[in-house]
């Protein structure tokens, strides 16, 4: 289930929550409760209603503010790769279209061997752990896929690696320069 499909329900949910809080406050005024206790209950009810949304919002903003591996790889590419270079990327998280590079995204770098990349004029490859990870973690289960990735990694020069950390979300990205 994708959360974005629930977004149209948010305004209605907010109106219902606000109505519940106002009704709760009105209900508290009907009882003969000491004023300080009643005020404390109203404040508690308001905090219980608003706090979860506020915490979620702040955490989301903190998550968005963190620079992921794809953003770091993109910055590295724009600073270190010459314009008009041809780049093949196997990560949907990293899109280079519309920039100074000729790039294309593929499902897997294994679709072609090193000689094809050389003949096609490809200058750089960007490998993603989303694609190679399962094969490198369990080479005994996927011996041919593992061998294909190891061949790609051995025949190209590793120029940069961006690994995920708790502060840096995303897949591990390896930037490889195609050897001629």
PLY file of the C-alpha trace (Angstrom):
ply
format ascii 1.0
element vertex 180
property float x
property float y
property float z
element edge 179
property int vertex1
property int vertex2
end_header
0.00 0.00 0.00
1.40 3.35 -1.02
0.83 6.15 1.47
0.36 8.75 -1.25
-2.98 7.16 -2.17
-4.24 7.94 1.32
-3.40 11.66 1.07
-6.93 12.70 -0.05
-8.21 11.35 3.30
-5.94 13.62 5.37
-8.15 16.76 5.33
-11.22 14.79 6.35
-9.30 13.01 9.10
-8.04 16.36 10.41
-11.57 17.77 10.48
-12.79 14.68 12.36
-9.91 14.92 14.86
-10.59 18.62 15.42
-14.30 17.90 15.91
-13.46 15.20 18.45
-11.18 17.55 20.39
-13.78 20.35 20.43
-16.49 17.89 21.49
-14.24 16.51 24.20
-13.54 20.01 25.51
-17.28 20.85 25.48
-18.02 17.63 27.30
-15.45 18.43 30.00
-17.10 21.82 30.62
-20.41 20.13 31.48
-18.93 18.33 34.48
-18.10 20.02 37.74
-14.36 19.45 37.57
-11.94 21.90 39.21
-10.76 24.49 36.68
-7.04 23.57 36.84
-7.76 19.87 36.30
-10.13 20.66 33.43
-7.52 22.93 31.82
-4.88 20.21 32.22
-7.20 17.65 30.58
-7.90 20.02 27.66
-4.17 20.64 27.18
-3.47 16.88 27.36
-6.21 16.14 24.82
-4.82 18.79 22.46
-1.25 17.52 22.85
-2.31 13.90 22.29
-4.04 15.00 19.09
-1.27 17.20 17.69
1.94 15.56 18.92
1.97 12.41 16.71
1.46 14.47 13.54
4.12 16.98 14.59
6.66 14.25 15.40
5.97 12.47 12.11
6.37 15.72 10.19
9.69 16.56 11.84
11.06 13.04 11.26
10.01 13.16 7.61
11.75 16.51 7.16
14.89 15.16 8.81
14.77 12.10 6.53
14.35 14.25 3.41
17.16 16.57 4.51
19.61 13.69 4.71
21.66 13.35 1.58
21.43 9.83 0.21
23.93 7.81 -1.74
22.29 8.73 -5.06
22.67 12.46 -4.35
26.32 11.98 -3.34
27.00 9.94 -6.48
25.31 12.58 -8.62
27.47 15.32 -7.07
30.61 13.26 -7.60
29.71 12.60 -11.22
29.03 16.27 -11.97
32.38 17.28 -10.41
34.62 14.49 -11.74
33.19 13.11 -14.98
33.89 15.11 -18.15
30.84 16.49 -19.99
29.54 14.40 -22.91
30.75 11.20 -21.25
28.54 8.19 -21.76
27.31 6.66 -18.50
25.27 3.48 -18.01
23.41 3.40 -14.68
21.65 0.38 -13.18
19.96 2.27 -10.35
16.50 3.81 -10.69
17.47 6.10 -7.79
20.07 7.89 -9.94
18.80 9.66 -13.05
21.24 11.68 -15.15
18.97 12.60 -18.08
18.95 16.23 -19.07
22.48 16.89 -17.80
25.77 17.31 -19.59
26.14 13.52 -19.93
24.84 10.92 -22.33
23.33 8.40 -19.99
20.92 5.53 -19.97
19.47 3.46 -17.19
19.40 -0.32 -17.44
18.00 -3.01 -15.19
21.37 -4.69 -14.80
24.92 -4.11 -16.00
25.06 -7.85 -16.66
22.94 -7.35 -19.78
26.20 -6.74 -21.68
29.82 -7.69 -21.24
32.83 -5.39 -21.01
33.61 -5.55 -24.74
30.09 -4.32 -25.59
30.52 -1.32 -23.29
33.90 -0.53 -24.89
32.52 -0.89 -28.44
29.49 1.27 -27.56
31.72 4.07 -26.31
30.57 3.84 -22.71
32.92 5.73 -20.40
31.45 4.98 -16.97
29.23 2.38 -15.32
27.25 2.91 -12.13
26.55 -0.34 -10.30
23.89 -0.48 -7.59
23.65 -2.89 -4.67
19.94 -3.10 -5.48
21.04 -5.14 -8.50
24.33 -6.78 -7.55
23.69 -7.11 -3.80
21.70 -10.36 -3.79
24.30 -12.05 -6.02
27.31 -10.90 -3.99
25.64 -11.84 -0.69
24.85 -15.40 -1.83
27.29 -16.38 -4.59
26.62 -20.07 -3.97
22.95 -19.56 -4.97
23.70 -17.44 -8.04
27.11 -18.53 -9.33
26.72 -17.26 -12.91
25.33 -13.83 -11.89
28.05 -13.51 -9.25
30.73 -14.36 -11.82
29.31 -11.83 -14.30
29.40 -9.02 -11.74
32.87 -9.97 -10.55
34.03 -9.89 -14.19
32.54 -6.41 -14.65
34.16 -5.17 -11.43
37.54 -6.68 -12.41
37.55 -5.33 -15.98
36.58 -1.77 -15.05
38.37 0.62 -12.71
36.55 1.46 -9.48
36.73 5.26 -9.09
34.17 5.94 -6.35
31.92 4.08 -3.90
29.00 5.50 -1.94
27.85 3.25 0.89
24.69 3.68 2.93
24.95 4.56 6.61
22.28 5.46 9.18
22.75 9.12 8.19
23.04 8.39 4.46
20.17 6.28 3.10
20.14 4.48 -0.23
21.79 1.61 -2.03
25.54 1.23 -2.30
26.63 2.77 -5.59
29.90 1.94 -7.31
31.15 4.16 -10.12
33.40 2.31 -12.53
35.48 3.73 -15.36
35.45 1.51 -18.44
38.99 0.49 -19.38
39.75 0.66 -23.10
0 1
1 2
2 3
3 4
4 5
5 6
6 7
7 8
8 9
9 10
10 11
11 12
12 13
13 14
14 15
15 16
16 17
17 18
18 19
19 20
20 21
21 22
22 23
23 24
24 25
25 26
26 27
27 28
28 29
29 30
30 31
31 32
32 33
33 34
34 35
35 36
36 37
37 38
38 39
39 40
40 41
41 42
42 43
43 44
44 45
45 46
46 47
47 48
48 49
49 50
50 51
51 52
52 53
53 54
54 55
55 56
56 57
57 58
58 59
59 60
60 61
61 62
62 63
63 64
64 65
65 66
66 67
67 68
68 69
69 70
70 71
71 72
72 73
73 74
74 75
75 76
76 77
77 78
78 79
79 80
80 81
81 82
82 83
83 84
84 85
85 86
86 87
87 88
88 89
89 90
90 91
91 92
92 93
93 94
94 95
95 96
96 97
97 98
98 99
99 100
100 101
101 102
102 103
103 104
104 105
105 106
106 107
107 108
108 109
109 110
110 111
111 112
112 113
113 114
114 115
115 116
116 117
117 118
118 119
119 120
120 121
121 122
122 123
123 124
124 125
125 126
126 127
127 128
128 129
129 130
130 131
131 132
132 133
133 134
134 135
135 136
136 137
137 138
138 139
139 140
140 141
141 142
142 143
143 144
144 145
145 146
146 147
147 148
148 149
149 150
150 151
151 152
152 153
153 154
154 155
155 156
156 157
157 158
158 159
159 160
160 161
161 162
162 163
163 164
164 165
165 166
166 167
167 168
168 169
169 170
170 171
171 172
172 173
173 174
174 175
175 176
176 177
177 178
178 179
